[in-house]
Amino acid sequence: MKNILHIAALGLCLAASNTAASDVETGLAALAVSDDRAERPLEGFVWYPTAQTAGAQTHHGNPVWQGITAVADAPPMPGKRPLVVLSHGMYGNAMNQSWLADGLVDAGFIVAAVHHPGTSTWMRDADHARMLWDRPRDISRLIDHMLADPALAAQVDADQIFMAGHSLGGFTAVALAGGRFDGAAYRAKCDSAIGEMVCGIFDRWDVAQTPEDVAQMEQDLSDPRIKGFAVFDLGGTQSFSAASLAAIDTPMLVIGAPIANSGLELDIESRVLVQMLPAASTRYLEPEDLSHFDFLGVCTPRAVDILASEEPGDEVICQDGGAARQEDHAMILQEVVASFGASMAVLQN
C-alpha cells in the first residue's frame, strides 16, 4: 500500500494545482532545434501556460500510456517564465515525462524536451549512441534554441533555467551540472564487475572505447545557465570522477527508486552520488514504494496485458502503474516544484 505521506503529498499538490491552474490550460507545440548540427537533428515538444481552453484534448497517449490534456498550438500567456528542460532515459523519448511537464505548467513553468538521437525510442543509430558526450550537448542546444527563437525567448526567463532527467537522463543532468567522466576509473570499476548493467550497456554502445572517444567523454560538458537539477534514479554514477562531483555547487534534488525492477543498484548509483555531492546543496529522497518506472507516465488499465502479449518482460514497466503511480507523480512534482522554487528564491535575492 502507498504510505500516508504520499497520500498527503497528493492532496497538497492537487490543491495547489487547482488554485494555480483555475484559469490556465497546458499549451503544447512541436519543437525542432535550428542550428548547424544537421547530422544530429533534435525534435521534441514545448509545454506552456495558455488561457485558451477551446480545443483541449488528450495528447501523448496510446493503449499503454494515459495522455495529458492540452491545447495544441494555443497562444501562450504573456510574460516570461522559468524554463525546465527534460532528458529522457535509455530508449525513451520526449513524451516520457509529459505528466511532469503538465504539472510544471500548472506551477508556472514553461517546459521543453527533445528525443536524444541514438538512445531514444525511434532513433537508435549506433554512432549517435557511442557519442554519449552529445547527450548533454543536446540539452545545451535545446536551451540555445529556446533563447534564440523569438517566439520562445519571449516566454523564457533566461536567468531561471532548470533541468530534470530520468535514468540515462539523470546521467545527462549530472554531466551538465559539472560531473566529469573519468575513463580510467570507469574502466577499472567495470573490470571489477562494479555496476555491470551500466558498464554492459555502455560497452554495447562502444562508449569510451578509443583514446579519442575517452577524451571527448572527459571534457567539461557543464552548462552554467542551468540553476538547479532534479535527478531521477540515474545510472552511470561510477563513471564520474569523485572530485568533479564534490565540486558541484548547483542545487540538486536526487530521487532514488528502491524497488529493484530495472537492474540499477542504488548502492552504486543514487546513494553513492549523494555521498559525493556537497551536502549543503543536495537533497535526497528514497520513497520506499518507488520504482524506476514510476518516473514514466501513468499506464492504462490494459497496459500490463498489452505489454505481456506484445513485448514479454516489458510488463514490469506498468506494474502498479495506475492510481499508485499517480500518487507518486504528485509527490515527485511537489518536490521538484519546491526544489526549483527554493533555487529561484535564492536567485532573486
N, C-alpha and C positions, 0 to 999 in steps of 0.2 A: 504494500500500500504506500501511497505517497505520504510523506510526513507532513505534519501540521504546518511547518514553516513554509513549505511550498504552497500549501493552500492559502495561507495568509498572504504570501507574496502575490499570488494570483489575484486575490481580491484587491490588494492595494494597487497593483499595476492596472487592473481593469478600471478601477475608479479614476485613476489619474488619466488614463487614455480617454475615458468617456468625457471627462472635463475638457481635456486639451483638444479633442477631435470633434467636438459637437458641431462645428461649422467647417470642418476640414475633411476632405477626401484625399485618398492617395492618387496622385497622378503617376502615370507610367509611360516612359518613352524608350524606344530603342536607341542604342548608342553605338557609334563607330568612331574609334580614335583616329584622328587625322594627324599623321606625322610621316617621317621619311622611312619608317620601318615596314615597308610594303611586304617584306618576306615573313613578317610575323604580325599579321593583322589582329587587331583587338576589337571585339564586339561584345556588347552586353546590354545593360539597362540602366536607366536612371529612375529613381522613385522620388517623388517630391510632393509637397503640400499643394493642393488646389482647392478652390472654392466651388468648382463645378461638380455637381452630383449627377447630372444627366449623363447617361451612357455608362454608368458604373456596371461592371460585370466581372466575372471570375477570370483571372489570368494565372498562368503558370501552374495550372492544374492538369491532371490526367487521371486515368483509372487507378493509379497508385498514389498520387500525391494530391492532397487538397490544395487548391489555389488560394489566392488572395483577391479581395475585391478592390478594383482600381478603375480609373478612368483613363483610357489610352489617349495620349497626346493632348491632354487637357492643358489649358493655360495655367502656368504656375502662379501662386500667390506672390504679390510683390515683396521685395525685400531680400536681403542676404541672410543665409542660414549656415550653421556649421555643417560641414561635409563629413560623411562617413564612407570610406571605401571598403569593400568587402573582397576577401580572397577565399575561393572555394578549395575543397580538399582534392585528393587524388582522384582523377577521373570524374570529378563533379562538374558543376557548371554554375553560371552566374545566377541561376534561379534557385540554387540550394538554400540560400538564406533570404528568400523573398519574405518569409514570415517576419524576420528580424527587420528587414528594410521597411516593411509596412508599419511595424510598431515604432521604429525610429522616426518615421514621417509624422506619426501621431504626436511624438515627443518634440517635434520642431526641427528635425534634421532633414537634409537632402542626402540621398544615398546613391552610390554608384558601384557597379560590379562588372567585371568582364570575364569571359571564358579564357583561361590560360592555355595557349597553344601547346600541344604536346602532352598535357596532363589533364585534359578536360574530356567530358563525355564523348564529344564528337570530333575532337581534334587530338590525335594520338601519334603525330609524326615523331619518329624516333629521334631525329636530330633536335627537335624542339624540346623533347623531354630531357635529352642529355644536357642541353644548355640550361640547367636549372637556375643559373645566375640570372637568366632573363625573367624569371618569375617576379622577383622584387622590382625589376625594371618595368614590368608590365604595370604595376601599381603606380610607379612614378610617372610613367607615360600617361596613365589614366588621369592622374592629378594634373599633369601638364595640360591635357586636353580640357579638363573641367575649368581650368583657369584661363585658357586661351580662347575657347569658343565664346563669342559674345553673349549668346542666349544663356549658356550655362553659367558663365562667370557672373552674370547679373544675379544669380541665385546663391552664390557661394561666398562665404566669409573666408577669405584666404588665410586668415590668422587662426582659424579654428577648424583644423582638419584632423580626423581621427581614422583609425583602421581597426577592423575586426577580421580575424582569419581562423578557419577551422582546419584541423589536421595538417595537411601539407600547406594550407593557407596560414596556419599558425607558424610553421617554419618560415614562410614568406614574411610574416609580420615581424618575427624576431630579427631576421636579416635587415629589414627596413628600420628597425629600432637601433641597430648597430651591432648585432651579433655577427661575428666573422667566422666563416668556415675555416677549420684547421685541418688541412689534408692529412698531415702525419698522424695527429692524434685520432682523427676519424678512422683511418685505416688500421691503426693499432687496436682500437676498440672493436672494429668489425672482425679483425682476425682473431680476437679473443672471444668472439661469439657474444659480445655485449650488444644488444639491440639488433638481433638477427633479422627482424622483419624489415626495418627501415634500411639496413645495410643490403639486404637482399633486393629490395625494390630499387635502390639507387644503383646497385651493380647491374641489374637487368636493364636499366636505362643507360648504362655506361657513364654514369656521373663520376667526374673526377678520376678518370682512368688514364689520362695523359698529363704530363707536366704542364702543358698549355691550359688544359681544362682546370687543373687544380689552381693555377694562377688566377683564372677567371673566377672560380668559386671563392677564392680567398680575398678578393678585392672588397673594398668598403662599398656596400650596397645600401647604406642607410639613406634615409630621406628626412632631413630635419624639419620639413614642413609638417610632418605628422606629429601631433602634440599628445597623443595618447593611444594606447593599444588595448585590444581585448583579444586574448589568445585562447582558442577553444580546443583543448585536448590535442595538442600538437604532436607531431612525430619528427624526429631528427635532432633532438636536443644534443645528443652525443657528438654531433658534427661541429658544434660551435666551440670556439676557444673560451675557456673559463675567464680569461682576462677581459675579453670583449663583452661578455655577459655582465661581469661585475662593473663595467664602466657605463652601462646603460642607466641613464637617469630619467628617461621619459616614463611617465606613469604607465603601469601595465597591470591590467586585470587578467589573471590566468585562471581558467576553469578546467579542472581535470575530471575525467569520467571514470569512476572506479569499477563500473560494470564492464568486465573484460570480454567484450564481444567483437573487438576489432583487430586484435593482435598486438596493439600498442600496450606497453607496460609503464604504468605511472612511475615506478621506481627508477626508471632510466629516462623518463620524459618529463611530465609536468612537475613532479615533486623535485626532481633534480634541477629543473630550470629555476624554480622559485628559490631554491637554496643558493643558487649562484647569482641571482639578480639582487640588486640593493633592496634591503627590506623596506626602507623608507618610501620607495616609490612603487612597491609591488603589493598587490592584494591577491590572495589565493583562496579559491573555493573548490571544494570537492564534495558535492552533494552525493549522499550515499546511494541514491537510486538513479543516478545519471549514467547514461551510456554514450559511447562515441557517436552513435547515430541520432541521438536526441537533438543534435545541433542542425539536423536536416529538417525538412518540412514535416507537417502532420500527414500521416498516412490515412487513406480511405479505409472503410470497413472491409473492402475486398482486397486490400493491398497484399496481405500475407499470402492469401491463396494464389493470387496472380503471380507473385514472385516465386513461390514454391513450384508453380507449374512451369513458368517460362524461364526462370533463372534459379534452379535449385541451389539452395545455400544462401541466396541473397535475401530470403525472407527475414533473416535476422535484422535487416535494416529497419523493418517495420514492427518488430516486436515491441509491445507497449507503445506503439506509435500514434495512438489516437488521443483520448482525453488526458491520459497520463503525460504524454509529450506536450500537450498544450499547457499543462501546469508548469512543466519545466521551462517552456518558452517564456512564460510570464515572469518566472524568476530570473532567467538569463537576461531578458530585456530590461527588467528593473535594475539589475546590477550594472549592465552596460550603460544605461542612461545615467545612473548615479556616478559611475566612474568618469565618463566623459564630462558630465556636468561639473564634477569637482575640478577637473582639469580646466574647464572653461572659466570657473570662478577664479582660479589662480592666474590664468592668462589675463583676465580683465582687471586684476589688481595691480 
